[in-house]
Amino acid sequence: QGAETGIRYYLKPDFNRLFNDVVDPKTGETLKAADVWLQAVTQIFFSLSLGQGAMITYASYNPPHFPVASNSVIVALTNCGTEFFAGFCVFSILGYLAERRGEPIESVVAAGPGLVFEVIPEAISLMPAAGLFSFMFFLMLLLLGLSSAVSLVQAAIAILRDMLKDFAAGSASWAKFLLKHSWLVPCFCCTVMFCMGLFMCRSSGVEWVDLVDIHVSNFLLTLIGVSEFIVVGWVFGIPNYNTLMKLRIGWQANLFLVIVWRFVGPVVLSILFLAGATATISHPMTDVQWALVLGWSIVVLPISVFLGYAIFTPDEETEQSVMSVLLGQKRKTLLKQHRSDSSLYESEESPTPTRLNGQRDGNQDEPSNSRE
């Protein structure tokens, strides 16, 4: 009883919230329409692990002529379909609780930790064999968290190993040692992340989670998305991208994707970033100044380090800085390299998948022949 009310609330959105700011009658807080769009973008970024390196890392293990385009559509549709189905389960529970409490469903709906650790456990406690279902529910949460963590940690491990290969090519003995003992890099990454996660386990853990979540979700990932659109659409260029894709999988971006990658994507994400940043600056989440500085450092430092590395690091082949990329010199060299790689792949396919930027398993001393 009440589940139908919850499902109706789930399937009947308030379109006024998409385009107009509204005032919460209970708290008097102004709810920005831009926040709704920003939260939607954040949800897609997190659910698909966009801008976090996980998808690129996993894709680098594919065979050279893997059908990337069709598989990308399948992954996106499967992910969104699963989330849509899960919404029926969640809102039917929320509708039941609202009916049981005699409250409107708006007062029961919660997000984040409140939904997972308060609302749904309360509903499970009302079921027969509540202990069994509670155990299964939290076991599911544990497995979901571990599987998500594995994908994100693997991206960091892959980046470090690729950097170690570059150092090892320059006769760095310590890099060769780390590549030979491949378990050291995952242990290092997990130890560092474990120590950083200890801040979330303190009595102020909720504030730390909000600090990191707001600045990473709303700002850092949005900036990374804008940067990826600009790099692919303008710096590297759609013609060069189409050439590589045609050589690899015989596919080219259509006009719709070109418009999205070059214009719609970067413009929309930039507007959302500016709107969110303006709202956060005018209404900061905390009065602690050093916490605000730390939060914005999380946003600025990764982008600054990446840009600094890209600008000041010479290219391995042309021995020139990023200006060579903007002038098209590096892109021509890269296209020539991929054309030769394509002929090599057509003549001799590898029987086991290997990363395009290095070997997948085993000894990491020797660089892969399919380095990208």
C-alpha positions in Angstrom: 0.0 0.0 0.0 1.4 3.4 -1.0 3.8 1.9 -3.6 1.6 3.3 -6.5 1.9 6.8 -5.0 5.6 6.5 -5.0 5.8 5.3 -8.5 3.5 8.0 -9.7 5.7 10.6 -8.0 8.7 9.0 -9.7 7.2 9.1 -13.2 5.6 12.6 -13.0 8.5 15.1 -12.8 8.0 18.8 -12.0 9.1 20.5 -15.2 8.9 23.9 -13.5 12.1 23.0 -11.5 14.0 22.6 -14.8 13.7 26.2 -15.9 12.7 28.3 -12.8 14.1 28.9 -9.4 11.7 28.0 -6.6 11.7 28.8 -2.9 11.4 25.9 -0.4 8.3 26.7 1.7 9.8 24.9 4.7 13.3 26.3 4.8 13.0 29.4 2.7 16.0 28.3 0.7 16.1 29.2 -3.0 16.4 26.0 -5.1 18.3 26.9 -8.3 17.1 25.4 -11.6 20.8 25.2 -12.6 21.4 22.8 -9.7 18.9 20.3 -11.2 20.8 20.2 -14.5 24.2 20.1 -12.7 23.0 17.1 -10.6 21.8 15.3 -13.7 25.2 15.8 -15.4 26.9 14.6 -12.2 24.8 11.5 -12.1 25.7 10.6 -15.7 29.4 11.3 -15.1 29.5 9.1 -12.0 27.3 6.3 -13.2 29.3 5.9 -16.5 32.6 6.8 -14.8 33.1 9.6 -17.3 36.1 11.9 -16.9 37.7 9.5 -14.4 39.8 7.4 -16.7 38.1 4.1 -16.0 36.4 3.8 -19.4 39.6 4.8 -21.3 41.6 2.3 -19.3 39.2 -0.6 -19.9 39.0 0.3 -23.6 42.8 0.2 -23.9 42.6 -3.6 -23.3 40.4 -4.1 -26.4 41.8 -5.6 -29.6 42.8 -3.1 -32.2 39.7 -3.4 -34.4 37.1 -3.7 -31.5 33.7 -2.2 -32.4 34.0 0.8 -29.9 31.1 2.8 -31.2 28.4 0.1 -30.9 29.7 -1.1 -27.6 29.6 2.5 -26.2 25.9 2.8 -27.1 25.2 -0.6 -25.5 27.0 0.3 -22.2 25.2 3.7 -22.0 21.7 2.2 -22.7 22.3 -0.7 -20.3 23.5 1.7 -17.6 20.6 4.1 -17.9 18.0 1.3 -18.3 19.3 -0.3 -15.0 19.0 3.0 -13.2 15.5 3.6 -14.6 14.4 0.2 -13.3 16.0 0.7 -9.9 14.0 3.9 -9.6 10.8 1.8 -9.5 12.1 -0.2 -6.6 13.3 2.8 -4.6 10.2 5.0 -5.1 7.8 2.1 -4.4 9.5 1.7 -1.0 9.4 5.5 -0.4 5.7 5.5 -1.3 5.0 2.7 1.2 6.9 4.5 4.0 5.0 7.7 3.3 1.7 5.9 3.5 2.7 4.2 6.7 3.9 7.4 8.4 1.0 9.4 7.1 3.3 12.0 5.6 3.6 13.4 2.0 6.1 11.6 -0.1 8.2 14.7 -0.4 9.1 14.5 3.3 10.2 10.9 2.9 12.4 11.3 -0.2 16.1 11.6 0.7 19.3 11.5 -1.2 22.8 10.1 -0.6 23.6 8.4 2.7 20.2 9.3 4.1 18.4 7.1 1.5 20.8 4.2 1.8 21.4 4.1 5.6 18.1 5.4 6.9 15.1 5.2 4.6 15.6 1.8 2.9 16.8 0.0 6.0 13.7 1.2 7.8 11.6 -0.3 5.0 13.6 -3.6 5.1 13.0 -3.8 8.9 9.3 -4.1 8.2 9.7 -7.1 5.9 9.5 -10.7 7.0 13.0 -12.1 7.8 14.3 -8.6 8.2 17.7 -9.7 9.3 18.3 -11.8 6.2 17.2 -9.1 3.8 19.2 -6.5 5.7 22.3 -8.6 5.4 21.7 -9.2 1.7 21.1 -5.4 1.1 24.3 -4.3 2.8 26.3 -7.1 1.2 25.0 -5.8 -2.2 26.1 -2.3 -1.3 29.6 -3.6 -0.3 30.0 -5.5 -3.6 28.8 -2.4 -5.6 31.3 -0.2 -3.8 34.2 -2.7 -4.3 33.4 -3.1 -8.0 33.3 0.7 -8.5 36.5 1.1 -6.5 38.3 -1.5 -8.6 37.6 0.3 -11.9 38.8 3.7 -10.5 41.9 2.3 -8.9 42.7 0.4 -12.1 42.8 3.7 -14.0 45.4 5.1 -11.5 47.4 1.9 -11.7 47.4 1.9 -15.5 48.6 5.6 -15.6 51.4 5.0 -13.2 52.6 1.9 -15.1 52.6 3.8 -18.4 54.7 6.5 -16.8 57.1 3.9 -15.3 57.5 2.5 -18.8 58.7 5.9 -20.0 61.2 6.1 -17.1 62.3 2.6 -17.7 63.0 3.4 -21.3 65.4 6.1 -20.0 67.4 3.5 -18.1 65.9 4.2 -14.7 66.6 1.2 -12.6 64.0 1.9 -10.0 61.3 2.1 -12.6 62.4 -1.3 -14.0 62.3 -2.7 -10.5 58.7 -1.5 -10.0 57.6 -2.9 -13.3 59.2 -6.2 -12.6 57.4 -6.5 -9.3 54.0 -5.5 -10.6 52.2 -5.9 -7.3 54.0 -2.9 -5.8 52.1 -0.3 -7.8 48.6 -1.5 -6.8 49.7 -1.7 -3.2 51.0 1.9 -3.3 47.8 3.2 -4.9 45.6 1.4 -2.5 47.6 2.5 0.5 47.5 6.1 -0.5 43.8 6.0 -1.1 43.2 4.2 2.1 45.0 6.9 4.1 43.0 9.6 2.3 39.8 7.7 3.1 40.5 7.8 6.8 39.4 11.4 6.8 35.9 10.2 5.9 35.8 7.9 8.9 36.2 10.6 11.5 33.3 12.2 13.5 33.4 15.0 10.8 33.3 12.4 8.0 30.0 13.7 6.6 31.4 17.2 6.1 34.5 15.7 4.4 32.3 13.6 2.1 30.2 16.7 1.2 33.3 18.8 0.6 34.9 16.3 -1.7 31.6 15.3 -3.4 30.5 18.8 -4.2 33.8 20.0 -5.6 34.6 16.8 -7.5 31.1 16.1 -8.8 29.9 19.6 -9.6 33.2 21.2 -10.8 36.2 18.9 -11.4 34.4 16.3 -13.5 32.6 19.1 -15.4 35.9 20.8 -16.2 37.4 17.5 -17.3 34.5 16.9 -19.6 34.9 20.4 -21.2 38.6 19.7 -21.6 38.0 16.4 -23.4 35.5 18.0 -25.7 38.0 20.8 -26.6 40.9 18.4 -27.0 39.0 16.0 -29.3 36.9 18.6 -31.2 39.4 21.4 -31.6 43.0 20.6 -30.6 43.4 17.2 -32.1 40.6 17.9 -34.6 37.6 15.9 -35.8 39.2 15.1 -39.2 42.2 13.5 -37.5 40.0 11.7 -35.1 37.9 10.3 -38.0 41.0 9.2 -39.7 42.2 7.2 -36.7 38.7 5.7 -36.2 38.5 4.7 -39.8 41.9 3.0 -39.7 41.0 1.3 -36.4 37.4 0.2 -36.8 36.1 1.6 -40.1 33.9 4.1 -38.4 33.6 7.9 -38.5 31.7 10.4 -36.4 28.5 11.6 -38.1 27.4 15.3 -38.3 25.3 15.0 -35.1 28.4 13.8 -33.0 30.6 16.5 -34.6 28.1 19.3 -33.5 27.8 17.8 -30.0 31.6 17.4 -29.5 32.6 20.8 -30.9 29.7 23.1 -29.9 26.9 21.7 -27.7 28.9 19.7 -25.2 31.5 22.3 -24.3 29.0 25.1 -24.2 26.5 23.3 -22.0 29.1 22.0 -19.6 30.7 25.5 -19.4 27.4 27.1 -18.6 26.6 24.6 -15.9 30.1 25.0 -14.4 29.8 28.7 -14.3 26.3 28.6 -12.8 27.3 26.1 -10.2 30.5 27.9 -9.3 28.6 31.2 -9.0 26.0 29.7 -6.6 28.7 28.0 -4.5 30.8 31.2 -4.2 27.7 33.3 -3.2 26.4 30.6 -0.8 29.5 28.6 0.5 28.8 25.2 2.0 30.9 26.1 5.1 32.3 29.1 7.0 35.7 27.4 7.5 38.0 29.2 5.1 40.7 26.6 4.9 38.1 23.9 4.0 36.9 26.1 1.1 40.5 26.6 -0.1 41.0 22.8 0.1 37.8 22.2 -1.9 38.7 24.6 -4.7 42.3 23.2 -4.7 40.7 19.8 -5.6 39.2 21.5 -8.6 42.1 23.7 -9.8 45.2 21.6 -9.1 44.5 18.5 -11.2 43.6 20.7 -14.3 46.6 22.9 -13.7 49.0 20.0 -13.4 47.7 18.5 -16.5 47.9 21.7 -18.5 51.4 22.4 -17.2 52.6 18.9 -18.2 51.0 19.2 -21.6 52.5 22.7 -22.3 56.0 22.2 -21.0 56.8 18.6 -21.8 58.4 18.1 -25.2 57.0 15.5 -27.5 59.0 12.3 -27.7 59.1 12.2 -31.5 59.3 15.8 -32.5 61.1 17.1 -29.3 58.8 20.1 -29.4 56.3 21.5 -26.9 52.6 21.7 -27.1 52.8 24.4 -29.7 53.7 21.6 -32.2 50.3 20.1 -31.4 48.5 23.3 -32.1 50.4 23.8 -35.3 49.6 20.2 -36.4 53.1 18.8 -36.5 52.5 16.1 -33.8 49.1 15.2 -35.2 50.6 14.4 -38.6 53.3 12.2 -37.0 50.7 10.4 -34.9 48.5 9.8 -37.9 51.4 8.3 -39.8 52.2 6.1 -36.8 48.6 4.8 -36.7 48.6 4.1 -40.4 51.6 1.9 -40.0 50.0 0.3 -36.9 46.9 -0.4 -38.9 48.8 -2.3 -41.6 50.6 -4.3 -38.9 47.3 -5.2 -37.2 45.8 -6.4 -40.5 48.7 -8.6 -41.2 49.2 -10.1 -37.7 46.4 -9.9 -35.0 47.4 -10.6 -31.5 45.6 -13.7 -30.1 45.2 -12.0 -26.6 44.1 -8.5 -25.9 46.8 -6.1 -24.9 46.7 -2.5 -23.7 47.3 0.0 -26.5 49.8 1.8 -24.2 51.5 -1.3 -22.7 51.2 -4.9 -21.9 48.2 -6.1 -19.9 49.7 -8.8 -17.7 53.0 -10.4 -17.0 56.4 -8.7 -17.1 56.1 -5.0 -17.7 59.7 -4.4 -18.7 59.2 -4.3 -22.4 56.9 -1.7 -24.0 54.1 -2.9 -26.2 54.5 -2.7 -30.0 51.0 -1.1 -30.2 51.9 1.9 -28.1 49.5 4.8 -28.7 
